[in-house]
């Protein structure tokens, strides 16, 4: 606690008395009047008091009859206190609030290491205007302490982030859209192997200018992107008129230019068969590919799928389309049939 070197009191008749050994105890002045002094501490009512210490001075009139005097609020300024005179012992808990501190009065010099924790900071009390450039880094932030609600739009640029600082852990699902990426910001260097599949593309989002020659290979495409469907026709006249189906091969042989996989088939007839079902077959190199052939039942105009037992074909294999049974009363006509396949 600070000691004042010189405390002077004036009595009711204007006589000044210099009192030594006067000390300040938590804003209370206790006189050190001894028996040699002519003024009694128990009877004195001072018209004036002057306190000189630490380069500053206070003066005023107070009731001093009980030997103590409590200074009014704002009596002591920072010019009255010696460096280090007020510490944690002199300050009660919660005695100092932001209204007691001048703008800029507390800086890093005034704060001990780790003296300010989250419990000392009110929500939203710190804005970007209070922080120096680069003053907050990963050391200052606890895991998970900063969420998107703490960031202004466009507040983080690529110059703020270290290489590799943002990965899949830092990004929520669907957090990055094309509006967040600069033109050509994402290239082969930014994408891990296998990171992009067909589920990551919008329709028509990729054109030839986006693909490097040789970079898009068959294994990069989904099955439905490798379609190689083959159509067949039977019971159609040259002018599009209906012709009765016959047990025969329709069309010539189809030579496959690439390997394919057979998946399923579908057929439809404008004129339905009656009396008996229509049975369809596809042969590869002279042998059926079905263990159960597609059938169009009596009175039906669509075929069953059939069961494919030979599901692959190589480049150079030959396919033939045949009708092996027709309706016995009405044969059926205008049959359109497709073999669903994909490139392998």
Backbone torsions as a table, in degrees:
resi	resn	phi	psi	omega
1	UNK	NA	145.8	-174.2
2	UNK	-77.6	145.7	173.5
3	UNK	-106.5	133.6	177.7
4	UNK	-91.9	127.6	-175.9
5	UNK	-71.8	-25.8	-172.5
6	UNK	-146.5	115.3	175.3
7	UNK	-121.4	123.2	-178.1
8	UNK	-117.5	134.3	178.6
9	UNK	-119.4	144.1	173.3
10	UNK	-111.9	130.3	-179.3
11	UNK	-83.2	-174.8	-173.2
12	UNK	-66.3	-18.6	179.9
13	UNK	-102.4	8.3	174.4
14	UNK	89.7	7.1	179.0
15	UNK	-82.3	126.5	-179.5
16	UNK	-85.1	133.9	175.5
17	UNK	-122.0	126.9	177.3
18	UNK	-91.4	122.1	-175.5
19	UNK	-110.9	117.4	178.7
20	UNK	-90.7	167.2	178.9
21	UNK	63.2	20.3	174.4
22	UNK	-78.4	135.5	-178.4
23	UNK	-130.1	155.2	177.2
24	UNK	-99.3	126.1	177.3
25	UNK	-122.2	100.4	177.8
26	UNK	52.6	52.4	179.2
27	UNK	70.3	18.3	177.5
28	UNK	-118.7	129.3	178.4
29	UNK	-95.6	123.3	176.2
30	UNK	-113.3	124.4	-175.7
31	UNK	-75.1	152.9	175.5
32	UNK	-110.4	39.4	-177.2
33	UNK	-66.2	128.2	178.4
34	UNK	-104.7	-178.6	-177.3
35	UNK	-68.7	-19.0	-179.6
36	UNK	-79.5	-12.2	179.6
37	UNK	-83.0	144.8	-178.4
38	UNK	-83.7	-10.8	-179.1
39	UNK	-103.5	128.9	-179.3
40	UNK	-87.7	133.9	179.2
41	UNK	-67.9	-21.3	-176.8
42	UNK	-87.3	-14.8	-175.2
43	UNK	-119.4	-7.6	-171.6
44	UNK	-74.3	130.1	164.4
45	UNK	-117.5	107.9	-172.6
46	UNK	-86.1	133.4	171.8
47	UNK	-75.6	-24.4	-176.1
48	UNK	-152.6	150.6	174.2
49	UNK	-140.2	138.8	175.9
50	UNK	-125.3	126.5	176.8
51	UNK	-117.6	120.5	178.7
52	UNK	-118.4	122.3	177.6
53	UNK	-169.4	151.8	175.1
54	UNK	59.7	23.0	177.9
55	UNK	87.6	-1.4	-179.4
56	UNK	-122.0	176.7	-176.6
57	UNK	-147.3	140.9	173.7
58	UNK	-127.0	140.8	175.0
59	UNK	-140.9	151.0	178.7
60	UNK	174.6	175.0	-180.0
61	UNK	-108.2	136.2	-174.6
62	UNK	-151.0	154.9	172.4
63	UNK	-78.9	119.2	-174.8
64	UNK	-119.5	20.3	-168.9
65	UNK	-67.9	-24.1	-179.0
66	UNK	-97.2	9.8	176.9
67	UNK	85.2	-2.1	177.6
68	UNK	-131.6	157.6	177.2
69	UNK	-142.2	128.0	176.6
70	UNK	-98.0	124.2	-177.8
71	UNK	-73.2	143.8	178.4
72	UNK	-69.7	166.7	178.2
73	UNK	-59.1	143.4	179.1
74	UNK	69.7	11.4	178.6
75	UNK	-67.8	-39.2	-175.6
76	UNK	-102.2	121.8	176.6
77	UNK	-104.2	175.9	-177.8
78	UNK	-65.4	-19.1	178.3
79	UNK	-75.9	-13.6	-179.1
80	UNK	-91.3	-8.1	-172.9
81	UNK	-108.7	134.0	175.2
82	UNK	-72.9	147.7	177.7
83	UNK	-51.0	124.3	178.5
84	UNK	83.1	7.2	-175.6
85	UNK	-71.0	-31.0	-178.5
86	UNK	-111.7	119.1	177.8
87	UNK	-125.9	-165.2	-177.2
88	UNK	-63.5	-26.6	179.4
89	UNK	-67.7	-34.4	-176.2
90	UNK	-83.0	-10.7	-174.1
91	UNK	-114.9	124.2	177.4
92	UNK	-72.0	160.4	177.1
93	UNK	-57.1	133.7	177.6
94	UNK	62.8	18.3	-179.1
95	UNK	-75.2	-23.5	-177.6
96	UNK	-111.0	120.7	175.7
97	UNK	-116.3	179.3	-177.1
98	UNK	-64.9	-19.2	178.3
99	UNK	-73.6	-15.9	-178.9
100	UNK	-92.8	-2.5	-172.5
101	UNK	-116.6	127.1	177.8
102	UNK	-70.7	155.9	176.7
103	UNK	-55.7	122.7	176.6
104	UNK	79.8	8.0	-176.6
105	UNK	-73.2	-28.8	-178.2
106	UNK	-110.3	118.6	176.8
107	UNK	-126.5	-168.2	-177.7
108	UNK	-62.7	-28.1	179.8
109	UNK	-66.9	-33.3	-176.6
110	UNK	-82.4	-12.6	-175.2
111	UNK	-108.3	128.8	173.6
112	UNK	-72.2	158.9	177.7
113	UNK	-56.6	132.9	176.8
114	UNK	63.8	18.4	-179.4
115	UNK	-77.5	-19.8	179.0
116	UNK	-110.6	117.3	177.6
117	UNK	-116.1	179.4	-177.0
118	UNK	-59.2	-30.5	-178.2
119	UNK	-69.3	-16.0	-179.9
120	UNK	-92.1	-3.1	-172.7
121	UNK	-116.2	122.4	177.4
122	UNK	-72.2	153.6	177.5
123	UNK	-60.0	133.1	177.4
124	UNK	65.4	16.1	-179.9
125	UNK	-79.6	-17.3	179.8
126	UNK	-112.7	120.7	177.3
127	UNK	-110.4	171.1	-178.2
128	UNK	-63.4	-18.9	178.3
129	UNK	-73.2	-15.3	179.8
130	UNK	-90.9	-7.2	-173.0
131	UNK	-111.5	132.7	173.5
132	UNK	-73.7	155.5	177.1
133	UNK	-56.3	123.9	176.4
134	UNK	80.6	8.3	-176.4
135	UNK	-78.7	-21.6	178.9
136	UNK	-114.0	118.4	178.5
137	UNK	-128.4	-166.8	-176.8
138	UNK	-62.5	-28.7	-179.9
139	UNK	-67.0	-32.6	-176.6
140	UNK	-83.3	-12.6	-174.4
141	UNK	-110.2	128.3	174.4
142	UNK	-74.8	156.9	178.3
143	UNK	-57.9	130.1	177.4
144	UNK	76.2	7.5	-175.7
145	UNK	-78.8	-20.0	179.8
146	UNK	-113.9	119.3	176.4
147	UNK	-116.8	176.5	-176.3
148	UNK	-62.8	-22.2	179.0
149	UNK	-70.0	-16.3	179.7
150	UNK	-92.3	-1.0	-173.2
151	UNK	-116.0	134.1	173.3
152	UNK	-76.0	155.3	177.1
153	UNK	-59.9	132.7	178.0
154	UNK	64.9	21.0	-179.3
155	UNK	-79.4	-17.3	-179.3
156	UNK	-115.1	120.6	177.5
157	UNK	-109.8	169.6	-177.9
158	UNK	-64.7	-18.8	178.0
159	UNK	-74.5	-14.5	-179.2
160	UNK	-87.8	-19.6	-171.4
161	UNK	-104.9	135.0	174.0
162	UNK	-72.7	157.6	176.6
163	UNK	-56.6	124.7	178.2
164	UNK	80.7	7.5	-176.3
165	UNK	-71.2	-28.0	-178.5
166	UNK	-114.5	118.2	177.7
167	UNK	-127.7	-165.6	-177.4
168	UNK	-62.8	-28.4	179.5
169	UNK	-67.3	-32.9	-176.3
170	UNK	-84.2	-12.6	-175.1
171	UNK	-110.0	129.3	174.2
172	UNK	-73.6	159.8	177.1
173	UNK	-55.5	132.2	177.8
174	UNK	64.3	21.1	-178.9
175	UNK	-74.2	-23.9	-177.8
176	UNK	-113.8	121.0	175.9
177	UNK	-117.5	178.4	-177.1
178	UNK	-64.5	-20.1	178.1
179	UNK	-72.2	-15.7	-178.9
180	UNK	-92.8	-4.7	-173.8
181	UNK	-112.9	133.7	174.5
182	UNK	-72.3	158.0	176.9
183	UNK	-54.2	126.3	178.0
184	UNK	66.6	19.7	-179.3
185	UNK	-70.9	-26.4	-178.3
186	UNK	-113.3	118.4	177.4
187	UNK	-127.7	-168.0	-178.0
188	UNK	-61.0	-31.2	-178.7
189	UNK	-66.5	-32.5	-176.1
190	UNK	-83.5	-10.8	-174.9
191	UNK	-109.6	127.8	174.5
192	UNK	-73.0	157.8	177.5
193	UNK	-57.7	130.1	179.0
194	UNK	76.7	7.1	-175.8
195	UNK	-73.7	-24.1	-176.7
196	UNK	-114.9	122.0	175.7
197	UNK	-120.8	-178.4	-176.6
198	UNK	-64.0	-20.4	179.4
199	UNK	-74.0	-10.3	-178.5
200	UNK	-95.4	0.8	-176.4
201	UNK	-108.6	136.8	167.0
202	UNK	-80.8	156.5	176.2
203	UNK	-58.7	132.9	176.5
204	UNK	65.5	17.3	-178.9
205	UNK	-80.4	-16.7	-178.3
206	UNK	-119.0	125.9	175.0
207	UNK	-118.6	-179.9	-176.4
208	UNK	-60.0	-29.0	-177.7
209	UNK	-71.6	-15.3	-179.2
210	UNK	-92.9	-5.6	-172.9
211	UNK	-116.0	124.8	175.4
212	UNK	-74.5	141.2	-178.7
213	UNK	-54.1	128.1	178.2
214	UNK	84.0	-4.2	-176.0
215	UNK	-83.8	-21.0	-178.3
216	UNK	-105.6	103.5	-178.3
217	UNK	-109.7	171.0	-173.1
218	UNK	-60.4	-35.8	-177.5
219	UNK	-69.4	-13.5	178.6
220	UNK	-83.4	-10.0	-173.6
221	UNK	-100.1	144.9	172.8
222	UNK	-69.3	160.3	-176.6
223	UNK	-56.5	-40.6	-177.5
224	UNK	-72.3	-9.6	175.5
225	UNK	-87.7	-6.0	-178.2
226	UNK	-113.8	30.7	-175.4
227	UNK	-60.4	140.2	177.7
228	UNK	-143.7	58.3	-176.8
229	UNK	-74.1	146.1	-176.9
230	UNK	-124.2	122.4	179.4
231	UNK	-93.5	150.6	175.3
232	UNK	-135.6	153.1	-178.4
233	UNK	-136.6	143.6	176.2
234	UNK	-149.8	146.4	177.9
235	UNK	76.8	29.0	176.5
236	UNK	-118.5	130.9	174.1
237	UNK	-77.5	167.7	-179.0
238	UNK	-62.1	-28.5	179.6
239	UNK	-94.7	8.5	179.8
240	UNK	89.4	3.3	179.6
241	UNK	-76.2	165.5	-178.5
242	UNK	-80.3	137.5	173.1
243	UNK	-130.4	139.2	-179.6
244	UNK	-60.4	140.5	175.8
245	UNK	-66.7	151.7	177.8
246	UNK	-135.2	154.7	176.5
247	UNK	-77.5	104.6	-176.0
248	UNK	-174.1	175.3	171.0
249	UNK	-88.7	135.8	178.6
250	UNK	-109.2	130.5	-179.6
251	UNK	75.9	172.4	179.3
252	UNK	-87.2	-176.2	178.2
253	UNK	-74.0	140.9	176.3
254	UNK	-102.8	120.6	177.7
255	UNK	-94.8	123.2	-176.6
256	UNK	-78.9	128.2	179.9
257	UNK	-85.7	-7.9	-177.0
258	UNK	-153.7	161.0	178.0
259	UNK	-70.3	140.7	179.2
260	UNK	-138.3	165.8	175.1
261	UNK	-121.4	130.0	177.6
262	UNK	-83.1	135.3	-177.7
263	UNK	-116.5	-46.4	-178.3
264	UNK	-166.7	-177.5	178.0
265	UNK	-149.2	164.2	-179.4
266	UNK	-151.7	143.7	179.7
267	UNK	-144.5	154.7	179.9
268	UNK	-148.2	137.2	178.3
269	UNK	-122.5	133.5	176.4
270	UNK	-69.8	-33.6	177.7
271	UNK	-111.1	117.3	-174.6
272	UNK	-79.1	150.1	176.6
273	UNK	-79.6	151.2	172.7
274	UNK	-131.8	157.8	179.2
275	UNK	84.3	-35.1	178.4
276	UNK	-159.6	162.2	-179.1
277	UNK	-83.2	159.0	171.9
278	UNK	-96.5	133.2	179.5
279	UNK	-118.9	133.5	-174.9
280	UNK	-114.4	149.1	178.3
281	UNK	-143.5	148.2	170.7
282	UNK	-126.0	129.1	-179.9
283	UNK	-110.9	141.5	171.7
284	UNK	-110.1	118.2	-178.9
285	UNK	53.3	37.8	175.1
286	UNK	89.7	1.3	-178.9
287	UNK	-124.5	135.2	-179.4
288	UNK	-59.3	147.6	176.1
289	UNK	-94.9	-1.1	-175.1
290	UNK	-107.7	143.1	165.4
291	UNK	-92.3	-24.4	172.3
292	UNK	-136.0	115.5	-170.7
293	UNK	-78.0	149.8	176.2
294	UNK	-61.1	138.9	-175.5
295	UNK	-131.8	138.7	172.1
296	UNK	-108.4	110.1	-173.0
297	UNK	-69.4	169.4	179.4
298	UNK	-60.2	125.6	178.8
299	UNK	77.9	2.0	179.9
300	UNK	-99.9	150.8	178.1
301	UNK	-113.8	8.1	174.9
302	UNK	-128.3	153.8	-176.6
303	UNK	-96.0	156.2	169.5
304	UNK	-73.5	164.9	-176.2
305	UNK	-72.6	-29.3	-172.5
306	UNK	74.6	174.8	179.0
307	UNK	-120.3	116.0	-178.3
308	UNK	-85.6	123.3	179.3
309	UNK	-106.5	-22.7	175.4
310	UNK	-113.0	103.4	-167.6
311	UNK	-101.8	-5.5	-177.6
312	UNK	-127.0	154.3	175.8
313	UNK	-144.4	147.8	-179.3
314	UNK	-101.1	162.2	173.8
315	UNK	-58.0	132.5	-178.0
316	UNK	97.7	-14.8	175.1
317	UNK	-68.1	153.7	-177.2
318	UNK	-117.1	136.2	179.4
319	UNK	-112.6	142.9	176.0
320	UNK	-131.5	141.9	-179.3
321	UNK	-109.1	127.8	-175.2
322	UNK	-135.9	151.3	167.2
323	UNK	-104.6	122.0	-177.4
324	UNK	-105.0	-9.9	175.8
325	UNK	-156.8	144.7	-179.9
326	UNK	-128.4	170.0	176.8
327	UNK	-64.7	141.6	-176.5
328	UNK	-81.6	-26.9	177.7
329	UNK	-98.0	-62.2	169.8
330	UNK	-110.5	124.4	-173.6
331	UNK	-68.4	-28.8	-170.7
332	UNK	97.2	153.7	-177.2
333	UNK	-154.4	166.3	178.6
334	UNK	51.2	61.7	178.9
335	UNK	-94.4	126.7	172.9
336	UNK	-113.6	131.0	-173.6
337	UNK	-138.2	137.4	-179.7
338	UNK	-129.8	137.2	173.3
339	UNK	-100.0	115.2	179.1
340	UNK	-81.4	123.0	-178.7
341	UNK	-144.0	167.6	175.5
342	UNK	-139.9	154.8	179.7
343	UNK	-73.4	139.2	179.4
344	UNK	-125.9	NA	NA
